[in-house]
Amino acid sequence: MNSIKSIFIILFLASTFLLTLGYINKAFAPPPSGFSRPQSRFTPPIIMPRPRPNIFIEYKWSTKDVVKIFNIAGLGINNSEPLNHLDYYYLPTYANQAIKFTLPSLKKEWAGNIFSFNIKSSMERIKKYYLKKNSKGELYSWTFEKDNILVVLNGLIVEEKARMFEHALNQLN
């Protein structure tokens, strides 16, 4: 009985091998007479990428320029220092330059941040972050921008004083 099974298995394997060999020979055989292959291969169409918005901002101002114009305007910025990784903890991205400062009227309370960017999307992300926090009532702040600069002021600053910061920022030429 085992010998009959062995014979059938051998016959099955041999027929499978011969069928496979015949298929391989057909696959690599030259085309039949009268059959013409196209002379050129298919060339995909040229796809032009969509124009992307300008992702870079002309780098016009540094944070030092902004501090200087604020001090010239008599706004009295104190204790300006660079933002560290803890200050960036909640922010969605980094700026090219960023400082935080205090004002004498707010004592030691944080008064504002000045960000300087060279990538437009980074500026937009931080601006949207603050605007979203304002709309949810989680934070209140004043945000002003000019060219590559974003100024974020504490909401405790009265509107008249905040508008003085905005006016001074717009004086950058």
PyMOL CGO cylinders between C-alpha atoms (Angstrom):
from pymol import cmd
from pymol.cgo import CYLINDER

trace = [
    CYLINDER, 0.00, 0.00, 0.00, 2.83, 2.39, 0.85, 0.3, 1, 1, 1, 1, 1, 1,
    CYLINDER, 2.83, 2.39, 0.85, 4.48, 1.67, -2.48, 0.3, 1, 1, 1, 1, 1, 1,
    CYLINDER, 4.48, 1.67, -2.48, 1.33, 2.66, -4.39, 0.3, 1, 1, 1, 1, 1, 1,
    CYLINDER, 1.33, 2.66, -4.39, 1.14, 5.94, -2.45, 0.3, 1, 1, 1, 1, 1, 1,
    CYLINDER, 1.14, 5.94, -2.45, 4.79, 6.58, -3.17, 0.3, 1, 1, 1, 1, 1, 1,
    CYLINDER, 4.79, 6.58, -3.17, 4.28, 6.02, -6.90, 0.3, 1, 1, 1, 1, 1, 1,
    CYLINDER, 4.28, 6.02, -6.90, 1.31, 8.43, -7.00, 0.3, 1, 1, 1, 1, 1, 1,
    CYLINDER, 1.31, 8.43, -7.00, 3.29, 11.07, -5.10, 0.3, 1, 1, 1, 1, 1, 1,
    CYLINDER, 3.29, 11.07, -5.10, 6.24, 10.69, -7.50, 0.3, 1, 1, 1, 1, 1, 1,
    CYLINDER, 6.24, 10.69, -7.50, 3.92, 10.91, -10.53, 0.3, 1, 1, 1, 1, 1, 1,
    CYLINDER, 3.92, 10.91, -10.53, 2.21, 13.98, -9.09, 0.3, 1, 1, 1, 1, 1, 1,
    CYLINDER, 2.21, 13.98, -9.09, 5.51, 15.75, -8.43, 0.3, 1, 1, 1, 1, 1, 1,
    CYLINDER, 5.51, 15.75, -8.43, 6.88, 14.82, -11.87, 0.3, 1, 1, 1, 1, 1, 1,
    CYLINDER, 6.88, 14.82, -11.87, 3.79, 16.13, -13.67, 0.3, 1, 1, 1, 1, 1, 1,
    CYLINDER, 3.79, 16.13, -13.67, 3.85, 19.35, -11.64, 0.3, 1, 1, 1, 1, 1, 1,
    CYLINDER, 3.85, 19.35, -11.64, 7.52, 19.82, -12.51, 0.3, 1, 1, 1, 1, 1, 1,
    CYLINDER, 7.52, 19.82, -12.51, 6.91, 19.24, -16.22, 0.3, 1, 1, 1, 1, 1, 1,
    CYLINDER, 6.91, 19.24, -16.22, 3.95, 21.64, -16.30, 0.3, 1, 1, 1, 1, 1, 1,
    CYLINDER, 3.95, 21.64, -16.30, 6.00, 24.29, -14.54, 0.3, 1, 1, 1, 1, 1, 1,
    CYLINDER, 6.00, 24.29, -14.54, 8.92, 23.76, -16.92, 0.3, 1, 1, 1, 1, 1, 1,
    CYLINDER, 8.92, 23.76, -16.92, 6.59, 24.14, -19.91, 0.3, 1, 1, 1, 1, 1, 1,
    CYLINDER, 6.59, 24.14, -19.91, 5.19, 27.38, -18.51, 0.3, 1, 1, 1, 1, 1, 1,
    CYLINDER, 5.19, 27.38, -18.51, 8.68, 28.76, -17.97, 0.3, 1, 1, 1, 1, 1, 1,
    CYLINDER, 8.68, 28.76, -17.97, 9.67, 27.89, -21.53, 0.3, 1, 1, 1, 1, 1, 1,
    CYLINDER, 9.67, 27.89, -21.53, 6.58, 29.69, -22.86, 0.3, 1, 1, 1, 1, 1, 1,
    CYLINDER, 6.58, 29.69, -22.86, 7.27, 32.75, -20.73, 0.3, 1, 1, 1, 1, 1, 1,
    CYLINDER, 7.27, 32.75, -20.73, 10.76, 33.16, -22.16, 0.3, 1, 1, 1, 1, 1, 1,
    CYLINDER, 10.76, 33.16, -22.16, 10.04, 32.01, -25.69, 0.3, 1, 1, 1, 1, 1, 1,
    CYLINDER, 10.04, 32.01, -25.69, 10.28, 34.52, -28.53, 0.3, 1, 1, 1, 1, 1, 1,
    CYLINDER, 10.28, 34.52, -28.53, 6.96, 36.00, -29.62, 0.3, 1, 1, 1, 1, 1, 1,
    CYLINDER, 6.96, 36.00, -29.62, 5.14, 34.17, -32.43, 0.3, 1, 1, 1, 1, 1, 1,
    CYLINDER, 5.14, 34.17, -32.43, 5.58, 35.47, -35.97, 0.3, 1, 1, 1, 1, 1, 1,
    CYLINDER, 5.58, 35.47, -35.97, 3.30, 38.35, -36.84, 0.3, 1, 1, 1, 1, 1, 1,
    CYLINDER, 3.30, 38.35, -36.84, 3.33, 39.63, -33.27, 0.3, 1, 1, 1, 1, 1, 1,
    CYLINDER, 3.33, 39.63, -33.27, 4.72, 43.13, -32.94, 0.3, 1, 1, 1, 1, 1, 1,
    CYLINDER, 4.72, 43.13, -32.94, 5.84, 44.68, -29.73, 0.3, 1, 1, 1, 1, 1, 1,
    CYLINDER, 5.84, 44.68, -29.73, 5.65, 48.41, -29.34, 0.3, 1, 1, 1, 1, 1, 1,
    CYLINDER, 5.65, 48.41, -29.34, 9.00, 50.03, -30.06, 0.3, 1, 1, 1, 1, 1, 1,
    CYLINDER, 9.00, 50.03, -30.06, 8.88, 52.51, -27.19, 0.3, 1, 1, 1, 1, 1, 1,
    CYLINDER, 8.88, 52.51, -27.19, 8.03, 51.89, -23.61, 0.3, 1, 1, 1, 1, 1, 1,
    CYLINDER, 8.03, 51.89, -23.61, 5.23, 53.68, -21.82, 0.3, 1, 1, 1, 1, 1, 1,
    CYLINDER, 5.23, 53.68, -21.82, 6.38, 57.03, -20.51, 0.3, 1, 1, 1, 1, 1, 1,
    CYLINDER, 6.38, 57.03, -20.51, 4.29, 58.39, -17.67, 0.3, 1, 1, 1, 1, 1, 1,
    CYLINDER, 4.29, 58.39, -17.67, 3.07, 61.95, -18.07, 0.3, 1, 1, 1, 1, 1, 1,
    CYLINDER, 3.07, 61.95, -18.07, 5.04, 64.71, -16.45, 0.3, 1, 1, 1, 1, 1, 1,
    CYLINDER, 5.04, 64.71, -16.45, 3.27, 65.81, -13.32, 0.3, 1, 1, 1, 1, 1, 1,
    CYLINDER, 3.27, 65.81, -13.32, 4.05, 69.31, -12.21, 0.3, 1, 1, 1, 1, 1, 1,
    CYLINDER, 4.05, 69.31, -12.21, 3.87, 69.84, -8.47, 0.3, 1, 1, 1, 1, 1, 1,
    CYLINDER, 3.87, 69.84, -8.47, 1.40, 72.37, -7.19, 0.3, 1, 1, 1, 1, 1, 1,
    CYLINDER, 1.40, 72.37, -7.19, 3.01, 75.65, -6.30, 0.3, 1, 1, 1, 1, 1, 1,
    CYLINDER, 3.01, 75.65, -6.30, 3.67, 75.78, -2.58, 0.3, 1, 1, 1, 1, 1, 1,
    CYLINDER, 3.67, 75.78, -2.58, 3.17, 78.92, -0.58, 0.3, 1, 1, 1, 1, 1, 1,
    CYLINDER, 3.17, 78.92, -0.58, 6.33, 80.67, 0.41, 0.3, 1, 1, 1, 1, 1, 1,
    CYLINDER, 6.33, 80.67, 0.41, 7.39, 78.92, 3.61, 0.3, 1, 1, 1, 1, 1, 1,
    CYLINDER, 7.39, 78.92, 3.61, 10.16, 81.32, 4.49, 0.3, 1, 1, 1, 1, 1, 1,
    CYLINDER, 10.16, 81.32, 4.49, 9.75, 84.80, 5.89, 0.3, 1, 1, 1, 1, 1, 1,
    CYLINDER, 9.75, 84.80, 5.89, 12.26, 87.46, 5.06, 0.3, 1, 1, 1, 1, 1, 1,
    CYLINDER, 12.26, 87.46, 5.06, 14.29, 87.71, 8.23, 0.3, 1, 1, 1, 1, 1, 1,
    CYLINDER, 14.29, 87.71, 8.23, 14.07, 91.44, 8.94, 0.3, 1, 1, 1, 1, 1, 1,
    CYLINDER, 14.07, 91.44, 8.94, 14.09, 91.89, 12.68, 0.3, 1, 1, 1, 1, 1, 1,
    CYLINDER, 14.09, 91.89, 12.68, 15.71, 90.26, 15.66, 0.3, 1, 1, 1, 1, 1, 1,
    CYLINDER, 15.71, 90.26, 15.66, 14.28, 90.22, 19.16, 0.3, 1, 1, 1, 1, 1, 1,
    CYLINDER, 14.28, 90.22, 19.16, 16.94, 92.78, 20.15, 0.3, 1, 1, 1, 1, 1, 1,
    CYLINDER, 16.94, 92.78, 20.15, 15.56, 95.20, 17.54, 0.3, 1, 1, 1, 1, 1, 1,
    CYLINDER, 15.56, 95.20, 17.54, 12.10, 94.87, 19.08, 0.3, 1, 1, 1, 1, 1, 1,
    CYLINDER, 12.10, 94.87, 19.08, 13.35, 95.35, 22.65, 0.3, 1, 1, 1, 1, 1, 1,
    CYLINDER, 13.35, 95.35, 22.65, 15.24, 98.44, 21.49, 0.3, 1, 1, 1, 1, 1, 1,
    CYLINDER, 15.24, 98.44, 21.49, 12.16, 99.99, 19.82, 0.3, 1, 1, 1, 1, 1, 1,
    CYLINDER, 12.16, 99.99, 19.82, 10.02, 99.19, 22.89, 0.3, 1, 1, 1, 1, 1, 1,
    CYLINDER, 10.02, 99.19, 22.89, 12.52, 100.90, 25.17, 0.3, 1, 1, 1, 1, 1, 1,
    CYLINDER, 12.52, 100.90, 25.17, 12.76, 103.91, 22.82, 0.3, 1, 1, 1, 1, 1, 1,
    CYLINDER, 12.76, 103.91, 22.82, 8.97, 104.16, 23.03, 0.3, 1, 1, 1, 1, 1, 1,
    CYLINDER, 8.97, 104.16, 23.03, 9.28, 104.31, 26.82, 0.3, 1, 1, 1, 1, 1, 1,
    CYLINDER, 9.28, 104.31, 26.82, 7.62, 100.97, 27.53, 0.3, 1, 1, 1, 1, 1, 1,
    CYLINDER, 7.62, 100.97, 27.53, 10.32, 99.95, 30.02, 0.3, 1, 1, 1, 1, 1, 1,
    CYLINDER, 10.32, 99.95, 30.02, 11.05, 96.29, 29.34, 0.3, 1, 1, 1, 1, 1, 1,
    CYLINDER, 11.05, 96.29, 29.34, 12.92, 94.60, 32.20, 0.3, 1, 1, 1, 1, 1, 1,
    CYLINDER, 12.92, 94.60, 32.20, 14.67, 91.29, 32.68, 0.3, 1, 1, 1, 1, 1, 1,
    CYLINDER, 14.67, 91.29, 32.68, 14.63, 90.13, 29.07, 0.3, 1, 1, 1, 1, 1, 1,
    CYLINDER, 14.63, 90.13, 29.07, 16.09, 86.66, 28.72, 0.3, 1, 1, 1, 1, 1, 1,
    CYLINDER, 16.09, 86.66, 28.72, 15.92, 83.87, 26.13, 0.3, 1, 1, 1, 1, 1, 1,
    CYLINDER, 15.92, 83.87, 26.13, 13.12, 81.33, 26.37, 0.3, 1, 1, 1, 1, 1, 1,
    CYLINDER, 13.12, 81.33, 26.37, 14.36, 77.96, 27.59, 0.3, 1, 1, 1, 1, 1, 1,
    CYLINDER, 14.36, 77.96, 27.59, 13.01, 74.47, 26.98, 0.3, 1, 1, 1, 1, 1, 1,
    CYLINDER, 13.01, 74.47, 26.98, 10.61, 74.79, 29.95, 0.3, 1, 1, 1, 1, 1, 1,
    CYLINDER, 10.61, 74.79, 29.95, 9.11, 77.94, 28.43, 0.3, 1, 1, 1, 1, 1, 1,
    CYLINDER, 9.11, 77.94, 28.43, 8.58, 76.06, 25.18, 0.3, 1, 1, 1, 1, 1, 1,
    CYLINDER, 8.58, 76.06, 25.18, 6.95, 73.12, 26.97, 0.3, 1, 1, 1, 1, 1, 1,
    CYLINDER, 6.95, 73.12, 26.97, 3.39, 73.89, 25.78, 0.3, 1, 1, 1, 1, 1, 1,
    CYLINDER, 3.39, 73.89, 25.78, 4.25, 75.68, 22.55, 0.3, 1, 1, 1, 1, 1, 1,
    CYLINDER, 4.25, 75.68, 22.55, 3.84, 73.69, 19.33, 0.3, 1, 1, 1, 1, 1, 1,
    CYLINDER, 3.84, 73.69, 19.33, 7.12, 74.75, 17.69, 0.3, 1, 1, 1, 1, 1, 1,
    CYLINDER, 7.12, 74.75, 17.69, 10.31, 76.74, 18.12, 0.3, 1, 1, 1, 1, 1, 1,
    CYLINDER, 10.31, 76.74, 18.12, 11.17, 80.23, 16.95, 0.3, 1, 1, 1, 1, 1, 1,
    CYLINDER, 11.17, 80.23, 16.95, 14.45, 81.36, 15.47, 0.3, 1, 1, 1, 1, 1, 1,
    CYLINDER, 14.45, 81.36, 15.47, 14.85, 83.68, 18.48, 0.3, 1, 1, 1, 1, 1, 1,
    CYLINDER, 14.85, 83.68, 18.48, 12.59, 84.10, 21.48, 0.3, 1, 1, 1, 1, 1, 1,
    CYLINDER, 12.59, 84.10, 21.48, 12.79, 86.12, 24.67, 0.3, 1, 1, 1, 1, 1, 1,
    CYLINDER, 12.79, 86.12, 24.67, 10.58, 86.68, 27.67, 0.3, 1, 1, 1, 1, 1, 1,
    CYLINDER, 10.58, 86.68, 27.67, 10.42, 89.91, 29.63, 0.3, 1, 1, 1, 1, 1, 1,
    CYLINDER, 10.42, 89.91, 29.63, 8.79, 91.62, 32.59, 0.3, 1, 1, 1, 1, 1, 1,
    CYLINDER, 8.79, 91.62, 32.59, 7.41, 95.11, 33.13, 0.3, 1, 1, 1, 1, 1, 1,
    CYLINDER, 7.41, 95.11, 33.13, 7.75, 97.22, 36.28, 0.3, 1, 1, 1, 1, 1, 1,
    CYLINDER, 7.75, 97.22, 36.28, 3.96, 97.62, 36.45, 0.3, 1, 1, 1, 1, 1, 1,
    CYLINDER, 3.96, 97.62, 36.45, 3.44, 93.84, 36.69, 0.3, 1, 1, 1, 1, 1, 1,
    CYLINDER, 3.44, 93.84, 36.69, 6.22, 93.41, 39.28, 0.3, 1, 1, 1, 1, 1, 1,
    CYLINDER, 6.22, 93.41, 39.28, 7.75, 89.96, 38.78, 0.3, 1, 1, 1, 1, 1, 1,
    CYLINDER, 7.75, 89.96, 38.78, 4.83, 88.59, 36.78, 0.3, 1, 1, 1, 1, 1, 1,
    CYLINDER, 4.83, 88.59, 36.78, 5.56, 87.49, 33.23, 0.3, 1, 1, 1, 1, 1, 1,
    CYLINDER, 5.56, 87.49, 33.23, 4.73, 90.35, 30.88, 0.3, 1, 1, 1, 1, 1, 1,
    CYLINDER, 4.73, 90.35, 30.88, 5.36, 88.98, 27.43, 0.3, 1, 1, 1, 1, 1, 1,
    CYLINDER, 5.36, 88.98, 27.43, 7.31, 87.08, 24.84, 0.3, 1, 1, 1, 1, 1, 1,
    CYLINDER, 7.31, 87.08, 24.84, 8.92, 88.28, 21.64, 0.3, 1, 1, 1, 1, 1, 1,
    CYLINDER, 8.92, 88.28, 21.64, 9.42, 85.69, 18.90, 0.3, 1, 1, 1, 1, 1, 1,
    CYLINDER, 9.42, 85.69, 18.90, 11.45, 86.13, 15.74, 0.3, 1, 1, 1, 1, 1, 1,
    CYLINDER, 11.45, 86.13, 15.74, 10.87, 83.62, 12.91, 0.3, 1, 1, 1, 1, 1, 1,
    CYLINDER, 10.87, 83.62, 12.91, 12.29, 82.68, 9.57, 0.3, 1, 1, 1, 1, 1, 1,
    CYLINDER, 12.29, 82.68, 9.57, 9.66, 80.01, 8.79, 0.3, 1, 1, 1, 1, 1, 1,
    CYLINDER, 9.66, 80.01, 8.79, 6.10, 81.20, 8.26, 0.3, 1, 1, 1, 1, 1, 1,
    CYLINDER, 6.10, 81.20, 8.26, 4.39, 77.99, 9.41, 0.3, 1, 1, 1, 1, 1, 1,
    CYLINDER, 4.39, 77.99, 9.41, 6.18, 78.12, 12.77, 0.3, 1, 1, 1, 1, 1, 1,
    CYLINDER, 6.18, 78.12, 12.77, 4.93, 81.65, 13.33, 0.3, 1, 1, 1, 1, 1, 1,
    CYLINDER, 4.93, 81.65, 13.33, 1.39, 80.68, 12.39, 0.3, 1, 1, 1, 1, 1, 1,
    CYLINDER, 1.39, 80.68, 12.39, 1.41, 77.65, 14.70, 0.3, 1, 1, 1, 1, 1, 1,
    CYLINDER, 1.41, 77.65, 14.70, 2.47, 79.64, 17.76, 0.3, 1, 1, 1, 1, 1, 1,
    CYLINDER, 2.47, 79.64, 17.76, 0.02, 82.44, 16.92, 0.3, 1, 1, 1, 1, 1, 1,
    CYLINDER, 0.02, 82.44, 16.92, -2.84, 79.92, 16.54, 0.3, 1, 1, 1, 1, 1, 1,
    CYLINDER, -2.84, 79.92, 16.54, -1.84, 78.30, 19.83, 0.3, 1, 1, 1, 1, 1, 1,
    CYLINDER, -1.84, 78.30, 19.83, -2.28, 81.58, 21.73, 0.3, 1, 1, 1, 1, 1, 1,
    CYLINDER, -2.28, 81.58, 21.73, -5.47, 82.53, 19.87, 0.3, 1, 1, 1, 1, 1, 1,
    CYLINDER, -5.47, 82.53, 19.87, -6.97, 79.10, 20.60, 0.3, 1, 1, 1, 1, 1, 1,
    CYLINDER, -6.97, 79.10, 20.60, -6.13, 79.42, 24.30, 0.3, 1, 1, 1, 1, 1, 1,
    CYLINDER, -6.13, 79.42, 24.30, -7.76, 82.88, 24.29, 0.3, 1, 1, 1, 1, 1, 1,
    CYLINDER, -7.76, 82.88, 24.29, -10.93, 81.61, 22.63, 0.3, 1, 1, 1, 1, 1, 1,
    CYLINDER, -10.93, 81.61, 22.63, -11.26, 78.77, 25.16, 0.3, 1, 1, 1, 1, 1, 1,
    CYLINDER, -11.26, 78.77, 25.16, -10.79, 81.17, 28.07, 0.3, 1, 1, 1, 1, 1, 1,
    CYLINDER, -10.79, 81.17, 28.07, -7.74, 79.24, 29.31, 0.3, 1, 1, 1, 1, 1, 1,
    CYLINDER, -7.74, 79.24, 29.31, -5.45, 82.19, 28.80, 0.3, 1, 1, 1, 1, 1, 1,
    CYLINDER, -5.45, 82.19, 28.80, -5.80, 85.80, 27.92, 0.3, 1, 1, 1, 1, 1, 1,
    CYLINDER, -5.80, 85.80, 27.92, -3.08, 87.47, 25.96, 0.3, 1, 1, 1, 1, 1, 1,
    CYLINDER, -3.08, 87.47, 25.96, -2.48, 90.19, 23.43, 0.3, 1, 1, 1, 1, 1, 1,
    CYLINDER, -2.48, 90.19, 23.43, -0.84, 89.08, 20.18, 0.3, 1, 1, 1, 1, 1, 1,
    CYLINDER, -0.84, 89.08, 20.18, 0.69, 91.41, 17.64, 0.3, 1, 1, 1, 1, 1, 1,
    CYLINDER, 0.69, 91.41, 17.64, 2.74, 90.61, 14.57, 0.3, 1, 1, 1, 1, 1, 1,
    CYLINDER, 2.74, 90.61, 14.57, 4.86, 92.48, 12.09, 0.3, 1, 1, 1, 1, 1, 1,
    CYLINDER, 4.86, 92.48, 12.09, 6.89, 90.86, 9.32, 0.3, 1, 1, 1, 1, 1, 1,
    CYLINDER, 6.89, 90.86, 9.32, 8.81, 88.05, 11.07, 0.3, 1, 1, 1, 1, 1, 1,
    CYLINDER, 8.81, 88.05, 11.07, 8.04, 89.18, 14.65, 0.3, 1, 1, 1, 1, 1, 1,
    CYLINDER, 8.04, 89.18, 14.65, 5.29, 87.94, 16.95, 0.3, 1, 1, 1, 1, 1, 1,
    CYLINDER, 5.29, 87.94, 16.95, 4.76, 89.70, 20.28, 0.3, 1, 1, 1, 1, 1, 1,
    CYLINDER, 4.76, 89.70, 20.28, 2.59, 88.04, 22.91, 0.3, 1, 1, 1, 1, 1, 1,
    CYLINDER, 2.59, 88.04, 22.91, 1.67, 90.12, 25.96, 0.3, 1, 1, 1, 1, 1, 1,
    CYLINDER, 1.67, 90.12, 25.96, 0.05, 89.07, 29.22, 0.3, 1, 1, 1, 1, 1, 1,
    CYLINDER, 0.05, 89.07, 29.22, -3.68, 89.82, 29.31, 0.3, 1, 1, 1, 1, 1, 1,
    CYLINDER, -3.68, 89.82, 29.31, -3.20, 91.64, 32.63, 0.3, 1, 1, 1, 1, 1, 1,
    CYLINDER, -3.20, 91.64, 32.63, -1.69, 94.54, 30.69, 0.3, 1, 1, 1, 1, 1, 1,
    CYLINDER, -1.69, 94.54, 30.69, -4.39, 97.16, 30.18, 0.3, 1, 1, 1, 1, 1, 1,
    CYLINDER, -4.39, 97.16, 30.18, -5.53, 97.73, 26.61, 0.3, 1, 1, 1, 1, 1, 1,
    CYLINDER, -5.53, 97.73, 26.61, -4.08, 101.22, 26.42, 0.3, 1, 1, 1, 1, 1, 1,
    CYLINDER, -4.08, 101.22, 26.42, -0.61, 99.93, 27.31, 0.3, 1, 1, 1, 1, 1, 1,
    CYLINDER, -0.61, 99.93, 27.31, -0.97, 96.92, 24.98, 0.3, 1, 1, 1, 1, 1, 1,
    CYLINDER, -0.97, 96.92, 24.98, -1.86, 99.25, 22.11, 0.3, 1, 1, 1, 1, 1, 1,
    CYLINDER, -1.86, 99.25, 22.11, 1.31, 101.23, 22.90, 0.3, 1, 1, 1, 1, 1, 1,
    CYLINDER, 1.31, 101.23, 22.90, 3.30, 98.02, 22.33, 0.3, 1, 1, 1, 1, 1, 1,
    CYLINDER, 3.30, 98.02, 22.33, 1.43, 97.45, 19.05, 0.3, 1, 1, 1, 1, 1, 1,
    CYLINDER, 1.43, 97.45, 19.05, 2.12, 101.02, 17.93, 0.3, 1, 1, 1, 1, 1, 1,
    CYLINDER, 2.12, 101.02, 17.93, 5.81, 100.72, 18.81, 0.3, 1, 1, 1, 1, 1, 1,
    CYLINDER, 5.81, 100.72, 18.81, 6.06, 97.40, 16.95, 0.3, 1, 1, 1, 1, 1, 1,
    CYLINDER, 6.06, 97.40, 16.95, 4.57, 99.00, 13.85, 0.3, 1, 1, 1, 1, 1, 1,
    CYLINDER, 4.57, 99.00, 13.85, 7.28, 101.67, 14.02, 0.3, 1, 1, 1, 1, 1, 1,
    CYLINDER, 7.28, 101.67, 14.02, 9.93, 99.13, 12.96, 0.3, 1, 1, 1, 1, 1, 1,
    CYLINDER, 9.93, 99.13, 12.96, 11.21, 100.22, 9.56, 0.3, 1, 1, 1, 1, 1, 1,
]
cmd.load_cgo(trace, "trace")
